[in-house]
């Protein structure tokens, strides 16, 4: 398997873990006891902390990626071959 495939696997893992981490640590105005302004969504977060979430996600994705590579090369669980 070449490094391009490794990078593609990392990118796919990164996006899956990103959507899993994205809703964490969100505080809405209704949770904080604040007042919601008319026309604003009550579920919208006060601050999104996107930079923090991207950094955490990159580390989590790296750990998952290393585990996947270990499963492939140490335990010998191969990826399915794409016919072509």
PyMOL Python script that loads the backbone (N, CA, C, O; Angstrom):
from pymol import cmd

cmd.read_pdbstr("""\
ATOM      1  N   UNK A   1       0.857  -1.174   0.000  1.00  0.00           N
ATOM      2  CA  UNK A   1       0.000   0.000   0.000  1.00  0.00           C
ATOM      3  C   UNK A   1       0.903   1.238   0.000  1.00  0.00           C
ATOM      4  O   UNK A   1       1.893   1.304   0.729  1.00  0.00           O
ATOM      5  N   UNK A   2       0.548   2.186  -0.811  1.00  0.00           N
ATOM      6  CA  UNK A   2       1.400   3.363  -0.954  1.00  0.00           C
ATOM      7  C   UNK A   2       0.964   4.493  -0.006  1.00  0.00           C
ATOM      8  O   UNK A   2      -0.128   4.438   0.560  1.00  0.00           O
ATOM      9  N   UNK A   3       1.800   5.496   0.163  1.00  0.00           N
ATOM     10  CA  UNK A   3       1.495   6.605   1.079  1.00  0.00           C
ATOM     11  C   UNK A   3       0.246   7.402   0.694  1.00  0.00           C
ATOM     12  O   UNK A   3      -0.380   8.011   1.562  1.00  0.00           O
ATOM     13  N   UNK A   4      -0.123   7.412  -0.572  1.00  0.00           N
ATOM     14  CA  UNK A   4      -1.343   8.126  -0.970  1.00  0.00           C
ATOM     15  C   UNK A   4      -2.559   7.446  -0.353  1.00  0.00           C
ATOM     16  O   UNK A   4      -3.488   8.122   0.088  1.00  0.00           O
ATOM     17  N   UNK A   5      -2.561   6.133  -0.318  1.00  0.00           N
ATOM     18  CA  UNK A   5      -3.657   5.398   0.318  1.00  0.00           C
ATOM     19  C   UNK A   5      -3.673   5.669   1.816  1.00  0.00           C
ATOM     20  O   UNK A   5      -4.742   5.831   2.405  1.00  0.00           O
ATOM     21  N   UNK A   6      -2.504   5.721   2.434  1.00  0.00           N
ATOM     22  CA  UNK A   6      -2.435   6.037   3.871  1.00  0.00           C
ATOM     23  C   UNK A   6      -3.021   7.415   4.144  1.00  0.00           C
ATOM     24  O   UNK A   6      -3.766   7.601   5.106  1.00  0.00           O
ATOM     25  N   UNK A   7      -2.681   8.378   3.296  1.00  0.00           N
ATOM     26  CA  UNK A   7      -3.202   9.739   3.469  1.00  0.00           C
ATOM     27  C   UNK A   7      -4.711   9.770   3.266  1.00  0.00           C
ATOM     28  O   UNK A   7      -5.418  10.463   3.997  1.00  0.00           O
ATOM     29  N   UNK A   8      -5.213   9.025   2.280  1.00  0.00           N
ATOM     30  CA  UNK A   8      -6.657   8.987   2.041  1.00  0.00           C
ATOM     31  C   UNK A   8      -7.389   8.378   3.233  1.00  0.00           C
ATOM     32  O   UNK A   8      -8.463   8.850   3.608  1.00  0.00           O
ATOM     33  N   UNK A   9      -6.822   7.343   3.823  1.00  0.00           N
ATOM     34  CA  UNK A   9      -7.427   6.735   5.006  1.00  0.00           C
ATOM     35  C   UNK A   9      -7.435   7.731   6.159  1.00  0.00           C
ATOM     36  O   UNK A   9      -8.427   7.833   6.881  1.00  0.00           O
ATOM     37  N   UNK A  10      -6.334   8.470   6.340  1.00  0.00           N
ATOM     38  CA  UNK A  10      -6.285   9.471   7.406  1.00  0.00           C
ATOM     39  C   UNK A  10      -7.343  10.555   7.198  1.00  0.00           C
ATOM     40  O   UNK A  10      -8.006  10.963   8.151  1.00  0.00           O
ATOM     41  N   UNK A  11      -7.503  11.018   5.974  1.00  0.00           N
ATOM     42  CA  UNK A  11      -8.485  12.076   5.693  1.00  0.00           C
ATOM     43  C   UNK A  11      -9.897  11.582   5.985  1.00  0.00           C
ATOM     44  O   UNK A  11     -10.703  12.314   6.558  1.00  0.00           O
ATOM     45  N   UNK A  12     -10.203  10.350   5.597  1.00  0.00           N
ATOM     46  CA  UNK A  12     -11.537   9.809   5.882  1.00  0.00           C
ATOM     47  C   UNK A  12     -11.766   9.675   7.383  1.00  0.00           C
ATOM     48  O   UNK A  12     -12.844  10.005   7.876  1.00  0.00           O
ATOM     49  N   UNK A  13     -10.767   9.196   8.109  1.00  0.00           N
ATOM     50  CA  UNK A  13     -10.884   9.079   9.569  1.00  0.00           C
ATOM     51  C   UNK A  13     -11.015  10.458  10.191  1.00  0.00           C
ATOM     52  O   UNK A  13     -11.781  10.639  11.138  1.00  0.00           O
ATOM     53  N   UNK A  14     -10.272  11.440   9.670  1.00  0.00           N
ATOM     54  CA  UNK A  14     -10.337  12.793  10.220  1.00  0.00           C
ATOM     55  C   UNK A  14     -11.746  13.359  10.106  1.00  0.00           C
ATOM     56  O   UNK A  14     -12.252  13.938  11.068  1.00  0.00           O
ATOM     57  N   UNK A  15     -12.391  13.205   8.952  1.00  0.00           N
ATOM     58  CA  UNK A  15     -13.730  13.754   8.768  1.00  0.00           C
ATOM     59  C   UNK A  15     -14.758  13.050   9.641  1.00  0.00           C
ATOM     60  O   UNK A  15     -15.649  13.701  10.186  1.00  0.00           O
ATOM     61  N   UNK A  16     -14.652  11.738   9.783  1.00  0.00           N
ATOM     62  CA  UNK A  16     -15.611  11.014  10.624  1.00  0.00           C
ATOM     63  C   UNK A  16     -15.464  11.448  12.080  1.00  0.00           C
ATOM     64  O   UNK A  16     -16.460  11.705  12.756  1.00  0.00           O
ATOM     65  N   UNK A  17     -14.224  11.531  12.563  1.00  0.00           N
ATOM     66  CA  UNK A  17     -14.034  11.953  13.951  1.00  0.00           C
ATOM     67  C   UNK A  17     -14.372  13.432  14.140  1.00  0.00           C
ATOM     68  O   UNK A  17     -14.790  13.834  15.226  1.00  0.00           O
ATOM     69  N   UNK A  18     -14.197  14.240  13.101  1.00  0.00           N
ATOM     70  CA  UNK A  18     -14.546  15.661  13.214  1.00  0.00           C
ATOM     71  C   UNK A  18     -16.043  15.835  13.474  1.00  0.00           C
ATOM     72  O   UNK A  18     -16.439  16.624  14.332  1.00  0.00           O
ATOM     73  N   UNK A  19     -16.870  15.100  12.737  1.00  0.00           N
ATOM     74  CA  UNK A  19     -18.309  15.219  12.949  1.00  0.00           C
ATOM     75  C   UNK A  19     -18.741  14.601  14.277  1.00  0.00           C
ATOM     76  O   UNK A  19     -19.812  14.925  14.791  1.00  0.00           O
ATOM     77  N   UNK A  20     -17.918  13.715  14.837  1.00  0.00           N
ATOM     78  CA  UNK A  20     -18.213  13.176  16.161  1.00  0.00           C
ATOM     79  C   UNK A  20     -17.828  14.175  17.256  1.00  0.00           C
ATOM     80  O   UNK A  20     -18.514  14.265  18.275  1.00  0.00           O
ATOM     81  N   UNK A  21     -16.745  14.922  17.060  1.00  0.00           N
ATOM     82  CA  UNK A  21     -16.260  15.858  18.070  1.00  0.00           C
ATOM     83  C   UNK A  21     -16.944  17.222  17.975  1.00  0.00           C
ATOM     84  O   UNK A  21     -16.996  17.951  18.965  1.00  0.00           O
ATOM     85  N   UNK A  22     -17.457  17.571  16.823  1.00  0.00           N
ATOM     86  CA  UNK A  22     -18.034  18.895  16.588  1.00  0.00           C
ATOM     87  C   UNK A  22     -19.096  19.313  17.610  1.00  0.00           C
ATOM     88  O   UNK A  22     -19.065  20.465  18.043  1.00  0.00           O
ATOM     89  N   UNK A  23     -20.021  18.465  18.018  1.00  0.00           N
ATOM     90  CA  UNK A  23     -21.040  18.937  18.967  1.00  0.00           C
ATOM     91  C   UNK A  23     -20.571  19.009  20.429  1.00  0.00           C
ATOM     92  O   UNK A  23     -21.323  19.480  21.281  1.00  0.00           O
ATOM     93  N   UNK A  24     -19.374  18.565  20.733  1.00  0.00           N
ATOM     94  CA  UNK A  24     -18.900  18.583  22.116  1.00  0.00           C
ATOM     95  C   UNK A  24     -18.570  20.010  22.569  1.00  0.00           C
ATOM     96  O   UNK A  24     -18.146  20.840  21.764  1.00  0.00           O
ATOM     97  N   UNK A  25     -18.763  20.280  23.834  1.00  0.00           N
ATOM     98  CA  UNK A  25     -18.429  21.555  24.493  1.00  0.00           C
ATOM     99  C   UNK A  25     -19.198  22.748  23.945  1.00  0.00           C
ATOM    100  O   UNK A  25     -18.704  23.874  24.001  1.00  0.00           O
ATOM    101  N   UNK A  26     -20.381  22.528  23.423  1.00  0.00           N
ATOM    102  CA  UNK A  26     -21.211  23.639  22.960  1.00  0.00           C
ATOM    103  C   UNK A  26     -22.134  24.086  24.091  1.00  0.00           C
ATOM    104  O   UNK A  26     -22.760  23.260  24.755  1.00  0.00           O
ATOM    105  N   UNK A  27     -22.211  25.378  24.299  1.00  0.00           N
ATOM    106  CA  UNK A  27     -23.130  25.962  25.286  1.00  0.00           C
ATOM    107  C   UNK A  27     -24.071  26.890  24.537  1.00  0.00           C
ATOM    108  O   UNK A  27     -23.642  27.766  23.786  1.00  0.00           O
ATOM    109  N   UNK A  28     -25.371  26.679  24.758  1.00  0.00           N
ATOM    110  CA  UNK A  28     -26.371  27.525  24.110  1.00  0.00           C
ATOM    111  C   UNK A  28     -26.855  28.576  25.098  1.00  0.00           C
ATOM    112  O   UNK A  28     -26.664  28.418  26.304  1.00  0.00           O
ATOM    113  N   UNK A  29     -27.473  29.638  24.614  1.00  0.00           N
ATOM    114  CA  UNK A  29     -27.993  30.665  25.535  1.00  0.00           C
ATOM    115  C   UNK A  29     -29.042  30.109  26.499  1.00  0.00           C
ATOM    116  O   UNK A  29     -29.129  30.564  27.639  1.00  0.00           O
ATOM    117  N   UNK A  30     -29.830  29.144  26.065  1.00  0.00           N
ATOM    118  CA  UNK A  30     -30.839  28.579  26.975  1.00  0.00           C
ATOM    119  C   UNK A  30     -30.201  27.738  28.057  1.00  0.00           C
ATOM    120  O   UNK A  30     -30.727  27.673  29.168  1.00  0.00           O
ATOM    121  N   UNK A  31     -29.080  27.088  27.769  1.00  0.00           N
ATOM    122  CA  UNK A  31     -28.381  26.303  28.797  1.00  0.00           C
ATOM    123  C   UNK A  31     -27.725  27.214  29.830  1.00  0.00           C
ATOM    124  O   UNK A  31     -27.650  26.863  31.007  1.00  0.00           O
ATOM    125  N   UNK A  32     -27.258  28.363  29.402  1.00  0.00           N
ATOM    126  CA  UNK A  32     -26.608  29.301  30.323  1.00  0.00           C
ATOM    127  C   UNK A  32     -27.599  30.186  31.062  1.00  0.00           C
ATOM    128  O   UNK A  32     -27.201  31.010  31.885  1.00  0.00           O
ATOM    129  N   UNK A  33     -28.871  30.023  30.778  1.00  0.00           N
ATOM    130  CA  UNK A  33     -29.874  30.855  31.435  1.00  0.00           C
ATOM    131  C   UNK A  33     -29.982  32.236  30.844  1.00  0.00           C
ATOM    132  O   UNK A  33     -30.604  33.124  31.426  1.00  0.00           O
ATOM    133  N   UNK A  34     -29.382  32.417  29.696  1.00  0.00           N
ATOM    134  CA  UNK A  34     -29.420  33.720  29.045  1.00  0.00           C
ATOM    135  C   UNK A  34     -30.702  33.918  28.264  1.00  0.00           C
ATOM    136  O   UNK A  34     -31.560  33.038  28.194  1.00  0.00           O
ATOM    137  N   UNK A  35     -30.801  35.070  27.693  1.00  0.00           N
ATOM    138  CA  UNK A  35     -31.985  35.425  26.932  1.00  0.00           C
ATOM    139  C   UNK A  35     -31.716  35.206  25.449  1.00  0.00           C
ATOM    140  O   UNK A  35     -30.659  35.586  24.946  1.00  0.00           O
ATOM    141  N   UNK A  36     -32.664  34.596  24.749  1.00  0.00           N
ATOM    142  CA  UNK A  36     -32.508  34.425  23.315  1.00  0.00           C
ATOM    143  C   UNK A  36     -33.162  35.596  22.594  1.00  0.00           C
ATOM    144  O   UNK A  36     -34.241  36.059  22.965  1.00  0.00           O
ATOM    145  N   UNK A  37     -32.494  36.049  21.576  1.00  0.00           N
ATOM    146  CA  UNK A  37     -32.983  37.169  20.787  1.00  0.00           C
ATOM    147  C   UNK A  37     -33.953  36.628  19.745  1.00  0.00           C
ATOM    148  O   UNK A  37     -33.715  35.573  19.158  1.00  0.00           O
ATOM    149  N   UNK A  38     -35.029  37.342  19.520  1.00  0.00           N
ATOM    150  CA  UNK A  38     -36.022  36.915  18.553  1.00  0.00           C
ATOM    151  C   UNK A  38     -35.380  36.801  17.169  1.00  0.00           C
ATOM    152  O   UNK A  38     -34.694  37.711  16.706  1.00  0.00           O
ATOM    153  N   UNK A  39     -35.621  35.669  16.530  1.00  0.00           N
ATOM    154  CA  UNK A  39     -35.048  35.420  15.215  1.00  0.00           C
ATOM    155  C   UNK A  39     -33.791  34.574  15.254  1.00  0.00           C
ATOM    156  O   UNK A  39     -33.338  34.105  14.209  1.00  0.00           O
ATOM    157  N   UNK A  40     -33.214  34.364  16.427  1.00  0.00           N
ATOM    158  CA  UNK A  40     -32.022  33.529  16.551  1.00  0.00           C
ATOM    159  C   UNK A  40     -32.436  32.123  16.955  1.00  0.00           C
ATOM    160  O   UNK A  40     -33.427  31.938  17.662  1.00  0.00           O
ATOM    161  N   UNK A  41     -31.678  31.140  16.507  1.00  0.00           N
ATOM    162  CA  UNK A  41     -31.961  29.758  16.855  1.00  0.00           C
ATOM    163  C   UNK A  41     -31.595  29.520  18.321  1.00  0.00           C
ATOM    164  O   UNK A  41     -30.525  29.928  18.773  1.00  0.00           O
ATOM    165  N   UNK A  42     -32.483  28.860  19.056  1.00  0.00           N
ATOM    166  CA  UNK A  42     -32.213  28.609  20.479  1.00  0.00           C
ATOM    167  C   UNK A  42     -31.134  27.555  20.666  1.00  0.00           C
ATOM    168  O   UNK A  42     -30.533  27.483  21.738  1.00  0.00           O
ATOM    169  N   UNK A  43     -30.871  26.740  19.660  1.00  0.00           N
ATOM    170  CA  UNK A  43     -29.850  25.705  19.778  1.00  0.00           C
ATOM    171  C   UNK A  43     -28.489  26.122  19.265  1.00  0.00           C
ATOM    172  O   UNK A  43     -27.551  25.326  19.300  1.00  0.00           O
ATOM    173  N   UNK A  44     -28.356  27.342  18.792  1.00  0.00           N
ATOM    174  CA  UNK A  44     -27.069  27.807  18.258  1.00  0.00           C
ATOM    175  C   UNK A  44     -26.086  28.036  19.407  1.00  0.00           C
ATOM    176  O   UNK A  44     -26.452  28.632  20.420  1.00  0.00           O
ATOM    177  N   UNK A  45     -24.844  27.570  19.260  1.00  0.00           N
ATOM    178  CA  UNK A  45     -23.879  27.750  20.344  1.00  0.00           C
ATOM    179  C   UNK A  45     -23.460  29.209  20.504  1.00  0.00           C
ATOM    180  O   UNK A  45     -23.468  29.992  19.554  1.00  0.00           O
ATOM    181  N   UNK A  46     -23.091  29.547  21.751  1.00  0.00           N
ATOM    182  CA  UNK A  46     -22.598  30.898  22.029  1.00  0.00           C
ATOM    183  C   UNK A  46     -21.231  31.084  21.368  1.00  0.00           C
ATOM    184  O   UNK A  46     -21.015  32.048  20.633  1.00  0.00           O
ATOM    185  N   UNK A  47     -20.319  30.158  21.634  1.00  0.00           N
ATOM    186  CA  UNK A  47     -19.014  30.140  20.966  1.00  0.00           C
ATOM    187  C   UNK A  47     -18.790  28.728  20.440  1.00  0.00           C
ATOM    188  O   UNK A  47     -19.170  27.749  21.082  1.00  0.00           O
ATOM    189  N   UNK A  48     -18.179  28.633  19.286  1.00  0.00           N
ATOM    190  CA  UNK A  48     -18.024  27.319  18.667  1.00  0.00           C
ATOM    191  C   UNK A  48     -16.703  26.649  18.993  1.00  0.00           C
ATOM    192  O   UNK A  48     -16.607  25.427  18.873  1.00  0.00           O
ATOM    193  N   UNK A  49     -15.679  27.389  19.401  1.00  0.00           N
ATOM    194  CA  UNK A  49     -14.357  26.843  19.741  1.00  0.00           C
ATOM    195  C   UNK A  49     -13.825  25.932  18.632  1.00  0.00           C
ATOM    196  O   UNK A  49     -13.299  24.855  18.912  1.00  0.00           O
ATOM    197  N   UNK A  50     -13.958  26.355  17.397  1.00  0.00           N
ATOM    198  CA  UNK A  50     -13.617  25.509  16.269  1.00  0.00           C
ATOM    199  C   UNK A  50     -12.124  25.184  16.204  1.00  0.00           C
ATOM    200  O   UNK A  50     -11.758  24.061  15.858  1.00  0.00           O
ATOM    201  N   UNK A  51     -11.273  26.128  16.523  1.00  0.00           N
ATOM    202  CA  UNK A  51      -9.827  25.875  16.493  1.00  0.00           C
ATOM    203  C   UNK A  51      -9.420  24.790  17.477  1.00  0.00           C
ATOM    204  O   UNK A  51      -8.618  23.914  17.152  1.00  0.00           O
ATOM    205  N   UNK A  52      -9.974  24.851  18.674  1.00  0.00           N
ATOM    206  CA  UNK A  52      -9.700  23.842  19.698  1.00  0.00           C
ATOM    207  C   UNK A  52     -10.194  22.475  19.241  1.00  0.00           C
ATOM    208  O   UNK A  52      -9.519  21.466  19.444  1.00  0.00           O
ATOM    209  N   UNK A  53     -11.365  22.443  18.627  1.00  0.00           N
ATOM    210  CA  UNK A  53     -11.936  21.177  18.174  1.00  0.00           C
ATOM    211  C   UNK A  53     -11.134  20.576  17.025  1.00  0.00           C
ATOM    212  O   UNK A  53     -10.999  19.356  16.939  1.00  0.00           O
ATOM    213  N   UNK A  54     -10.602  21.413  16.146  1.00  0.00           N
ATOM    214  CA  UNK A  54      -9.789  20.912  15.035  1.00  0.00           C
ATOM    215  C   UNK A  54      -8.497  20.305  15.557  1.00  0.00           C
ATOM    216  O   UNK A  54      -8.070  19.252  15.082  1.00  0.00           O
ATOM    217  N   UNK A  55      -7.868  20.960  16.533  1.00  0.00           N
ATOM    218  CA  UNK A  55      -6.633  20.419  17.111  1.00  0.00           C
ATOM    219  C   UNK A  55      -6.883  19.101  17.826  1.00  0.00           C
ATOM    220  O   UNK A  55      -6.133  18.143  17.639  1.00  0.00           O
ATOM    221  N   UNK A  56      -7.923  19.042  18.639  1.00  0.00           N
ATOM    222  CA  UNK A  56      -8.260  17.802  19.345  1.00  0.00           C
ATOM    223  C   UNK A  56      -8.601  16.711  18.347  1.00  0.00           C
ATOM    224  O   UNK A  56      -8.178  15.565  18.499  1.00  0.00           O
ATOM    225  N   UNK A  57      -9.366  17.070  17.326  1.00  0.00           N
ATOM    226  CA  UNK A  57      -9.758  16.096  16.321  1.00  0.00           C
ATOM    227  C   UNK A  57      -8.559  15.543  15.565  1.00  0.00           C
ATOM    228  O   UNK A  57      -8.520  14.352  15.256  1.00  0.00           O
ATOM    229  N   UNK A  58      -7.591  16.383  15.268  1.00  0.00           N
ATOM    230  CA  UNK A  58      -6.402  15.905  14.549  1.00  0.00           C
ATOM    231  C   UNK A  58      -5.642  14.880  15.377  1.00  0.00           C
ATOM    232  O   UNK A  58      -5.133  13.900  14.833  1.00  0.00           O
ATOM    233  N   UNK A  59      -5.559  15.093  16.682  1.00  0.00           N
ATOM    234  CA  UNK A  59      -4.891  14.120  17.543  1.00  0.00           C
ATOM    235  C   UNK A  59      -5.685  12.825  17.647  1.00  0.00           C
ATOM    236  O   UNK A  59      -5.109  11.739  17.589  1.00  0.00           O
ATOM    237  N   UNK A  60      -6.999  12.930  17.800  1.00  0.00           N
ATOM    238  CA  UNK A  60      -7.842  11.737  17.889  1.00  0.00           C
ATOM    239  C   UNK A  60      -7.772  10.958  16.582  1.00  0.00           C
ATOM    240  O   UNK A  60      -7.655   9.733  16.598  1.00  0.00           O
ATOM    241  N   UNK A  61      -7.843  11.651  15.456  1.00  0.00           N
ATOM    242  CA  UNK A  61      -7.767  10.985  14.154  1.00  0.00           C
ATOM    243  C   UNK A  61      -6.414  10.311  13.962  1.00  0.00           C
ATOM    244  O   UNK A  61      -6.340   9.233  13.374  1.00  0.00           O
ATOM    245  N   UNK A  62      -5.345  10.932  14.449  1.00  0.00           N
ATOM    246  CA  UNK A  62      -4.023  10.327  14.337  1.00  0.00           C
ATOM    247  C   UNK A  62      -3.951   9.025  15.131  1.00  0.00           C
ATOM    248  O   UNK A  62      -3.399   8.035  14.649  1.00  0.00           O
ATOM    249  N   UNK A  63      -4.501   9.019  16.335  1.00  0.00           N
ATOM    250  CA  UNK A  63      -4.503   7.802  17.158  1.00  0.00           C
ATOM    251  C   UNK A  63      -5.313   6.699  16.475  1.00  0.00           C
ATOM    252  O   UNK A  63      -4.866   5.553  16.415  1.00  0.00           O
ATOM    253  N   UNK A  64      -6.485   7.029  15.967  1.00  0.00           N
ATOM    254  CA  UNK A  64      -7.316   6.034  15.277  1.00  0.00           C
ATOM    255  C   UNK A  64      -6.615   5.531  14.027  1.00  0.00           C
ATOM    256  O   UNK A  64      -6.673   4.339  13.726  1.00  0.00           O
ATOM    257  N   UNK A  65      -5.955   6.415  13.297  1.00  0.00           N
ATOM    258  CA  UNK A  65      -5.239   6.048  12.086  1.00  0.00           C
ATOM    259  C   UNK A  65      -4.097   5.078  12.387  1.00  0.00           C
ATOM    260  O   UNK A  65      -3.889   4.111  11.654  1.00  0.00           O
ATOM    261  N   UNK A  66      -3.362   5.340  13.465  1.00  0.00           N
ATOM    262  CA  UNK A  66      -2.271   4.443  13.856  1.00  0.00           C
ATOM    263  C   UNK A  66      -2.836   3.079  14.241  1.00  0.00           C
ATOM    264  O   UNK A  66      -2.242   2.052  13.914  1.00  0.00           O
ATOM    265  N   UNK A  67      -3.964   3.054  14.924  1.00  0.00           N
ATOM    266  CA  UNK A  67      -4.597   1.784  15.288  1.00  0.00           C
ATOM    267  C   UNK A  67      -5.009   1.012  14.032  1.00  0.00           C
ATOM    268  O   UNK A  67      -4.819  -0.202  13.956  1.00  0.00           O
ATOM    269  N   UNK A  68      -5.571   1.716  13.053  1.00  0.00           N
ATOM    270  CA  UNK A  68      -5.961   1.066  11.798  1.00  0.00           C
ATOM    271  C   UNK A  68      -4.726   0.499  11.083  1.00  0.00           C
ATOM    272  O   UNK A  68      -4.764  -0.624  10.580  1.00  0.00           O
ATOM    273  N   UNK A  69      -3.645   1.261  11.038  1.00  0.00           N
ATOM    274  CA  UNK A  69      -2.431   0.762  10.393  1.00  0.00           C
ATOM    275  C   UNK A  69      -1.853  -0.430  11.141  1.00  0.00           C
ATOM    276  O   UNK A  69      -1.355  -1.367  10.518  1.00  0.00           O
ATOM    277  N   UNK A  70      -1.911  -0.407  12.463  1.00  0.00           N
ATOM    278  CA  UNK A  70      -1.447  -1.557  13.242  1.00  0.00           C
ATOM    279  C   UNK A  70      -2.296  -2.784  12.961  1.00  0.00           C
ATOM    280  O   UNK A  70      -1.768  -3.889  12.840  1.00  0.00           O
ATOM    281  N   UNK A  71      -3.601  -2.603  12.856  1.00  0.00           N
ATOM    282  CA  UNK A  71      -4.471  -3.731  12.520  1.00  0.00           C
ATOM    283  C   UNK A  71      -4.140  -4.307  11.150  1.00  0.00           C
ATOM    284  O   UNK A  71      -4.208  -5.518  10.941  1.00  0.00           O
ATOM    285  N   UNK A  72      -3.783  -3.432  10.225  1.00  0.00           N
ATOM    286  CA  UNK A  72      -3.486  -3.889   8.872  1.00  0.00           C
ATOM    287  C   UNK A  72      -2.141  -4.597   8.780  1.00  0.00           C
ATOM    288  O   UNK A  72      -2.022  -5.598   8.073  1.00  0.00           O
ATOM    289  N   UNK A  73      -1.125  -4.098   9.480  1.00  0.00           N
ATOM    290  CA  UNK A  73       0.214  -4.628   9.295  1.00  0.00           C
ATOM    291  C   UNK A  73       0.673  -5.588  10.378  1.00  0.00           C
ATOM    292  O   UNK A  73       1.490  -6.465  10.097  1.00  0.00           O
ATOM    293  N   UNK A  74       0.189  -5.462  11.588  1.00  0.00           N
ATOM    294  CA  UNK A  74       0.619  -6.354  12.667  1.00  0.00           C
ATOM    295  C   UNK A  74      -0.316  -7.549  12.779  1.00  0.00           C
ATOM    296  O   UNK A  74       0.139  -8.689  12.872  1.00  0.00           O
ATOM    297  N   UNK A  75      -1.625  -7.295  12.769  1.00  0.00           N
ATOM    298  CA  UNK A  75      -2.600  -8.378  12.903  1.00  0.00           C
ATOM    299  C   UNK A  75      -3.001  -8.912  11.525  1.00  0.00           C
ATOM    300  O   UNK A  75      -3.686  -9.931  11.436  1.00  0.00           O
ATOM    301  N   UNK A  76      -2.593  -8.253  10.480  1.00  0.00           N
ATOM    302  CA  UNK A  76      -2.818  -8.673   9.092  1.00  0.00           C
ATOM    303  C   UNK A  76      -4.290  -8.732   8.719  1.00  0.00           C
ATOM    304  O   UNK A  76      -4.760  -9.729   8.170  1.00  0.00           O
ATOM    305  N   UNK A  77      -5.011  -7.671   9.016  1.00  0.00           N
ATOM    306  CA  UNK A  77      -6.379  -7.514   8.544  1.00  0.00           C
ATOM    307  C   UNK A  77      -6.299  -6.616   7.310  1.00  0.00           C
ATOM    308  O   UNK A  77      -6.113  -5.405   7.430  1.00  0.00           O
ATOM    309  N   UNK A  78      -6.441  -7.212   6.124  1.00  0.00           N
ATOM    310  CA  UNK A  78      -6.249  -6.409   4.904  1.00  0.00           C
ATOM    311  C   UNK A  78      -7.480  -5.596   4.556  1.00  0.00           C
ATOM    312  O   UNK A  78      -8.599  -5.914   4.959  1.00  0.00           O
ATOM    313  N   UNK A  79      -7.240  -4.535   3.794  1.00  0.00           N
ATOM    314  CA  UNK A  79      -8.332  -3.793   3.209  1.00  0.00           C
ATOM    315  C   UNK A  79      -8.876  -4.600   2.039  1.00  0.00           C
ATOM    316  O   UNK A  79      -8.121  -5.335   1.402  1.00  0.00           O
ATOM    317  N   UNK A  80     -10.155  -4.485   1.742  1.00  0.00           N
ATOM    318  CA  UNK A  80     -10.666  -5.217   0.574  1.00  0.00           C
ATOM    319  C   UNK A  80     -10.062  -4.670  -0.715  1.00  0.00           C
ATOM    320  O   UNK A  80      -9.856  -3.464  -0.853  1.00  0.00           O
ATOM    321  N   UNK A  81      -9.790  -5.537  -1.623  1.00  0.00           N
ATOM    322  CA  UNK A  81      -9.222  -5.134  -2.903  1.00  0.00           C
ATOM    323  C   UNK A  81     -10.318  -4.545  -3.791  1.00  0.00           C
ATOM    324  O   UNK A  81     -11.436  -5.057  -3.839  1.00  0.00           O
ATOM    325  N   UNK A  82      -9.986  -3.483  -4.478  1.00  0.00           N
ATOM    326  CA  UNK A  82     -10.931  -2.863  -5.407  1.00  0.00           C
ATOM    327  C   UNK A  82     -10.695  -3.493  -6.781  1.00  0.00           C
ATOM    328  O   UNK A  82      -9.600  -3.389  -7.333  1.00  0.00           O
ATOM    329  N   UNK A  83     -11.714  -4.141  -7.326  1.00  0.00           N
ATOM    330  CA  UNK A  83     -11.505  -4.769  -8.636  1.00  0.00           C
ATOM    331  C   UNK A  83     -11.314  -3.713  -9.732  1.00  0.00           C
ATOM    332  O   UNK A  83     -11.948  -2.658  -9.710  1.00  0.00           O
ATOM    333  N   UNK A  84     -10.480  -3.998 -10.634  1.00  0.00           N
ATOM    334  CA  UNK A  84     -10.289  -3.012 -11.670  1.00  0.00           C
ATOM    335  C   UNK A  84      -9.426  -3.545 -12.721  1.00  0.00           C
ATOM    336  O   UNK A  84      -9.142  -2.851 -13.698  1.00  0.00           O
TER     337      UNK A  84
END
""", "prot")
cmd.dss("prot")
cmd.show_as("cartoon", "prot")
cmd.util.cbc("prot")
cmd.orient("prot")
